[in-house]
Every structure is written in C-alpha cells, then in structure tokens.
Amino acid sequence: MDILKYTEEHNDFRKRLSEFLAKEITPYADQWEKDHIVPKSAWKKMGEAGFLCYCLPKEYGGIGGDFLYPIIAAEELAKTNQTGLMASLHSDVVVPYIYTYGTEEIKKKYLPRCASGDIITAVAMTEPDAGSDLAAMTTTAVEDGDEIIINGSKTFISNGINTGLVIVAGRDPAIENPYAGLSLYLVEDGTPGFTRGRHLEKMGMHSQDTAELFFTNCRIPKANLLGEKGAGFSMLMAKLQQERLVCSIGAVAGAQLIVEEAIKVLKETKYTTGRSLTKTQSVQFGLVELLTDVKIGRTFVEKLVAEHMEGANVLTETVMAKFWTTDMLNRTVSKCLDYFGDDGLSEENLLARGFRDVRIMTIFAGTNEIMKMVAAGNLGL
Ligand SMILES: Cc1cc2nc3c(=O)[nH]c(=O)nc-3n(C[C@H](O)[C@H](O)[C@H](O)COP(=O)(O)OP(=O)(O)OC[C@H]3O[C@@H](n4cnc5c(N)ncnc54)[C@H](O)[C@@H]3O)c2cc1C
C-alpha cells in the first residue's frame, strides 16, 4: 500500500520534470562541476518550464501545489548527478519564507520573479563564528528612519554568487536576549554595501556556488523586514520541519539511485572468477542490507510527509529522519565504493562524485549531532 497518494496531476508533473531534467540538466552536470557554478540560464529554463516554486498560488507564478510537489522535485533532482542547481532550497525552503511572512507588496514584488527563475534566492544565517548556535550571530540590523542598516558577514551561503535576493538574519544590538532580537530581512543583489567575498572551494558539491557575503552599512527599506521584528528565530524554527523532510527524502532518493546503479554495474562486470560480484554471497548480503535501509528510510519519511501534510507536529521524528537518512546515504555510497574497487574512485564513475557530494548532508540543515540534541530535548531526556 502506498503511503503517499499521488494524483494524476502529481504523476504528470513528475514525468514532465524527469524528462526536462534528463534533457536540460543532467547532460551539463560535468561542465558545471568544472565551472563550479550553474549558469543562471539553467535556472531560467527551470522557471519557464514551471519547475520552480510550484507551491505558490497561481497569482504569484506557481500552480498552488501541495507538499507532494517538493517531494517529487527532491526525488527527481537527486537523480541528476549534480548538486549545483539547488532548486529545492530556492523553491521549498527560501521562497516559502517570503510567501508566508512577506507583506502583499513584497510578495507581488518578488514572488513571480522567483517562480520564473529571474531571481535566485538564498538564506544567510551562518557566520564565521556562528553555525549551529544561532544565538552567537553578530550581524546587526539597526533601524534608521525608514531604513534598516545591516552590518556583518555571512559564510557558506548556498547560491551566494548567483543570488538576486538574500534573506539575511540579523539582530538588534539593543536587545540583550539574542533570540528575541533576531529578525529576517530581504536584501537585493546590487544594494550598496552588499558585496560577495570568496566563492568557496569545497571538498564536494563543486557545481554549487557557496559564498561569503558581506554587509557594510547596507541600507534597505524598512518594508524589507520579513514578518514581525524580533520573530526571526521562531520563523526559522517554524520552517525547519519542512526543510528537513525535503532533505530526508532527497537522501533516501540518492541512496536508492546509488545502490540501484551499483547493482546494475556489478551485475554486468565479470571478475577474475568469470562471475559477476553479485554472485558472491557476502556482496549479495551487503546489497540486500543497503536496499533494506532504503526501504526503511522511505517508509519512515513518507509516513512523516503524510503526517506533516495533515498538519501534525512531527518535529522529533523529523530530526530523527534527517540524521538517520543522511547517515544512511553516506554508508550506502561508502559501501558501494568498496564493491567497485578502484573503478569507484575514477572520476568517470557516479560514485566518486557522490561520495564527496553526500558528505555535507550530515552537516547542513542542522548537523546530525544537533538533530540528536533536539530529539533528546523533545523527549525530555
Ligand atoms: C555546502 C554548504 C552549504 C551551506 N549552505 C548554507 C546556507 O545556504 N545558509 C546558511 O546560513 N548556512 C549554510 N551552511 C552552513 C551550515 O548550515 C553550517 O555548516 C551548519 O549549521 C553547522 O555549523 P558550523 O559548520 O559552524 O559547525 P559548528 O556549529 O561549529 O559545529 C561543529 C561541530 O560541533 C558540533 N556541535 C555544535 N554545537 C553542539 C552542541 N551544542 N552539542 C553537541 N555538538 C555540537 C556540530 O554538530 C559539529 O559536529 C552551508 C554549509 C555548507 C558546507
């Protein structure tokens, strides 16, 4: 029995998206990996084809899709062997902040261009001395008449180079409680005082642009405050359940893709004995274990998605899913790499890039240690 009930519209969306990605995205993955960036034109093509911000109502450029659309998108993007086009981050993490907390004026101004791919968004929380501990953020946002002046620096910001609109977390230095003083602000590319630092070199996810962002007396209109002043922390927390579910489903889809690919290749490859490695019992057992992990992960995450769509609070289970699925994905790639031997290390192999790329997933969207801390706290341990 399927846990998630996909309609004909969902299935049609998946089919069209899968065909689009196979034609317009996957063939360019190697080039983008070398360029260390995805061209803005690829984002634009995604937008024009209707594959960005599908959950927005039609009036803002979307199709009013439910949460199954982000799930489908995360699954299909996981099959493209590239991580640079962070369309899920844009459509399903950043833009929902603007839709949920923006004023009507802000929504009309930005959302249609987010859906069309003309604006690529980013969210900037992390600072050189503030990662997991958001209370340690030092970026300040001070009101001055009709404007807000932002000062500070952010680092490891996904889409940092390509972005046209960043949600920046900053605090009012006059408020002592670091959580109560935190707010979210929209800063457009080109605003005086907003500059990029380094385009960061990472061990993996080479096609994804990750950058340092600097704000030096950066003045934005007061209207660019998202939601209530001081509500930044609770807004970030409110959206995390959804973000972590998207991350978990991407991890399960990635693990499934890798183990299925591995089985295909291992079946076809003859070793010195003249038999394929899948005829060796220890390898058979290992592959069965990996496939079992994928099935367990999928069942767990799909159940959480269904409950999330019914409005349930599944925060504790979601943090469990985030750490378990991303650990499982790393285990899967590592084990398949062992089975491939030296072939697995060849840059021509899907696994070499996969091994580097999936490593980050235990760190971003909240580190896996923090996930366990949150679960322990919620369980009253
Ligand atoms: C490729 C990439 C893309 C990213 N994109 C973005 C982005 O778009 N926007 C953004 O804002 N940030 C982004 N980040 C940053 C990411 O969110 C942070 O790396 C993450 O929050 C962890 O922070 P940190 O790296 O500073 O580690 P730290 O918080 O310094 O943690 C270091 C280690 O200590 C552990 N630790 C920390 N606190 C505790 C504790 N209380 N108890 C137990 N263990 C603890 C952590 O689990 C970790 O193992 C990105 C990072 C990468 C690598």
PDBQT file of the ligand as one rigid body, heavy atoms in Angstrom, charges set to zero:
ROOT
HETATM    1  C1  LIG A 401      27.909  23.296   1.277  1.00  0.00    +0.000 C 
HETATM    2  C2  LIG A 401      27.307  24.076   2.408  1.00  0.00    +0.000 A 
HETATM    3  C3  LIG A 401      26.208  24.866   2.163  1.00  0.00    +0.000 A 
HETATM    4  C4  LIG A 401      25.675  25.642   3.200  1.00  0.00    +0.000 A 
HETATM    5  N1  LIG A 401      24.618  26.487   2.929  1.00  0.00    +0.000 NA
HETATM    6  C5  LIG A 401      24.182  27.347   3.885  1.00  0.00    +0.000 A 
HETATM    7  C6  LIG A 401      23.198  28.347   3.588  1.00  0.00    +0.000 A 
HETATM    8  O1  LIG A 401      22.677  28.416   2.473  1.00  0.00    +0.000 OA
HETATM    9  N2  LIG A 401      22.855  29.222   4.561  1.00  0.00    +0.000 N 
HETATM   10  C7  LIG A 401      23.391  29.171   5.805  1.00  0.00    +0.000 A 
HETATM   11  O2  LIG A 401      23.033  30.002   6.625  1.00  0.00    +0.000 OA
HETATM   12  N3  LIG A 401      24.333  28.244   6.130  1.00  0.00    +0.000 NA
HETATM   13  C8  LIG A 401      24.741  27.339   5.192  1.00  0.00    +0.000 A 
HETATM   14  N4  LIG A 401      25.713  26.395   5.500  1.00  0.00    +0.000 N 
HETATM   15  C9  LIG A 401      26.265  26.359   6.827  1.00  0.00    +0.000 C 
HETATM   16  C10 LIG A 401      25.693  25.198   7.649  1.00  0.00    +0.000 C 
HETATM   17  O3  LIG A 401      24.356  25.458   7.954  1.00  0.00    +0.000 OA
HETATM   18  C11 LIG A 401      26.582  25.065   8.880  1.00  0.00    +0.000 C 
HETATM   19  O4  LIG A 401      27.773  24.433   8.440  1.00  0.00    +0.000 OA
HETATM   20  C12 LIG A 401      25.931  24.233   9.979  1.00  0.00    +0.000 C 
HETATM   21  O5  LIG A 401      24.867  24.946  10.555  1.00  0.00    +0.000 OA
HETATM   22  C13 LIG A 401      26.919  23.870  11.087  1.00  0.00    +0.000 C 
HETATM   23  O6  LIG A 401      27.588  24.985  11.560  1.00  0.00    +0.000 OA
HETATM   24  P1  LIG A 401      29.187  25.016  11.650  1.00  0.00    +0.000 P 
HETATM   25  O7  LIG A 401      29.713  24.499  10.358  1.00  0.00    +0.000 OA
HETATM   26  O8  LIG A 401      29.591  26.368  12.054  1.00  0.00    +0.000 OA
HETATM   27  O9  LIG A 401      29.541  23.967  12.742  1.00  0.00    +0.000 OA
HETATM   28  P2  LIG A 401      29.513  24.180  14.315  1.00  0.00    +0.000 P 
HETATM   29  O10 LIG A 401      28.189  24.657  14.748  1.00  0.00    +0.000 OA
HETATM   30  O11 LIG A 401      30.703  24.963  14.707  1.00  0.00    +0.000 OA
HETATM   31  O12 LIG A 401      29.685  22.692  14.806  1.00  0.00    +0.000 OA
HETATM   32  C14 LIG A 401      30.932  21.989  14.762  1.00  0.00    +0.000 C 
HETATM   33  C15 LIG A 401      30.706  20.615  15.356  1.00  0.00    +0.000 C 
HETATM   34  O13 LIG A 401      30.259  20.747  16.715  1.00  0.00    +0.000 OA
HETATM   35  C16 LIG A 401      29.023  20.087  16.891  1.00  0.00    +0.000 C 
HETATM   36  N5  LIG A 401      28.208  20.849  17.827  1.00  0.00    +0.000 N 
HETATM   37  C17 LIG A 401      27.914  22.163  17.781  1.00  0.00    +0.000 A 
HETATM   38  N6  LIG A 401      27.163  22.504  18.839  1.00  0.00    +0.000 NA
HETATM   39  C18 LIG A 401      26.975  21.392  19.561  1.00  0.00    +0.000 A 
HETATM   40  C19 LIG A 401      26.290  21.083  20.762  1.00  0.00    +0.000 A 
HETATM   41  N7  LIG A 401      25.630  22.042  21.433  1.00  0.00    +0.000 N 
HETATM   42  N8  LIG A 401      26.306  19.803  21.215  1.00  0.00    +0.000 NA
HETATM   43  C20 LIG A 401      26.957  18.836  20.535  1.00  0.00    +0.000 A 
HETATM   44  N9  LIG A 401      27.634  19.061  19.397  1.00  0.00    +0.000 NA
HETATM   45  C21 LIG A 401      27.651  20.315  18.914  1.00  0.00    +0.000 A 
HETATM   46  C22 LIG A 401      28.392  20.036  15.497  1.00  0.00    +0.000 C 
HETATM   47  O14 LIG A 401      27.443  19.002  15.379  1.00  0.00    +0.000 OA
HETATM   48  C23 LIG A 401      29.633  19.803  14.642  1.00  0.00    +0.000 C 
HETATM   49  O15 LIG A 401      29.955  18.464  14.661  1.00  0.00    +0.000 OA
HETATM   50  C24 LIG A 401      26.230  25.588   4.492  1.00  0.00    +0.000 A 
HETATM   51  C25 LIG A 401      27.336  24.758   4.735  1.00  0.00    +0.000 A 
HETATM   52  C26 LIG A 401      27.876  24.020   3.712  1.00  0.00    +0.000 A 
HETATM   53  C27 LIG A 401      29.089  23.196   3.995  1.00  0.00    +0.000 C 
ENDROOT
TORSDOF 0
